[in-house]
Amino acid sequence: MSTYRKSWRPYIGPNDPCPPLEIKYYETPPNLYLGYQPYGLKQFDPSTALFKGTLWPALYAPYSNPYKKKREEEE
Amino acid sequence: MWVYEKKLQYPVKVSKCNPMLAKFLIEQYGGADGELAAALRYLNQRYSIPDKVVGLLTDIGTEEFAHLEMIATMVYKLTKDATPDEMKEAGLGDHYANHDNALFYHNAAGAPWTATYIQAKGDPIADLYEDIAAEEKARATYQWIINMSDDPDLNDGLSFLREREVVHSQRFREAVEILKDERDRKKIF
């Protein structure tokens, strides 16, 4: 199973003017891994699919702000 | 030709009065990777691409207009009751000076939409790779706007639009697979 979010640690300089963002995130959505979609994949029921924006659980990868949690933890 | 259905592809609800979000959202309206650029790019490329993937470009190009309409609705709702002072406070003073509260095809920084945002190279692989890149860029734009928005109802609509970018990218990637497939070649072993 692939993960749809990756992270990396940018260099933190000794004289950086702002408090460091220690971890940077980027998204790696399922379309990067699926290849040509195989037949017979599992489907959402129609009303769920309309809500989620895709019929296919294999393509569903919801997004949320990865930096929000960090800020709340600091407060 | 097209058939118009007088409803949005996905309901648009805005629960907070925050005209500044309209300033950011306009990036997806008249920006380089916005819905207008996407629709016009795909619907134009259709004519010179192999038959097998014309239908895909028609379908996705059409859907992009449905997305454009959703973005327009969001921007409209966020600004329709904003006074000139509120527009100015939201960073929309430049916009107001030129357009009042009307929508216009420009990006978040006010640069008007231009056809140089899109390309039709005539080479099917080059065109489809551009389309894949466009979908990933639009997905990223939605992420950055979601990161700046504190309106859960608005974010719900944006999440839907972002998921559609993922699906479209998948379909364009499959179109490349279809075009590069060697099933017609006689293989002699």
Chai-1 contact restraints between the chains, C-beta under 6 A:
chainA,res_idxA,chainB,res_idxB,connection_type,confidence,min_distance_angstrom,max_distance_angstrom,comment,restraint_id
A,P29,B,V166,contact,1.0,0.0,6.0,A-B,restraint_1
A,N31,B,V166,contact,1.0,0.0,6.0,A-B,restraint_2
A,N31,B,S169,contact,1.0,0.0,6.0,A-B,restraint_3
A,N31,B,Q170,contact,1.0,0.0,6.0,A-B,restraint_4
A,Y36,B,E174,contact,1.0,0.0,6.0,A-B,restraint_5
A,Y36,B,E177,contact,1.0,0.0,6.0,A-B,restraint_6
A,G53,B,F160,contact,1.0,0.0,6.0,A-B,restraint_7
A,G53,B,E163,contact,1.0,0.0,6.0,A-B,restraint_8
A,G53,B,R164,contact,1.0,0.0,6.0,A-B,restraint_9
A,T54,B,E163,contact,1.0,0.0,6.0,A-B,restraint_10
A,T54,B,V167,contact,1.0,0.0,6.0,A-B,restraint_11
A,L59,B,V167,contact,1.0,0.0,6.0,A-B,restraint_12
A,L59,B,Q170,contact,1.0,0.0,6.0,A-B,restraint_13
A,Y63,B,Q143,contact,1.0,0.0,6.0,A-B,restraint_14
A,Y63,B,R162,contact,1.0,0.0,6.0,A-B,restraint_15
A,N65,B,N147,contact,1.0,0.0,6.0,A-B,restraint_16
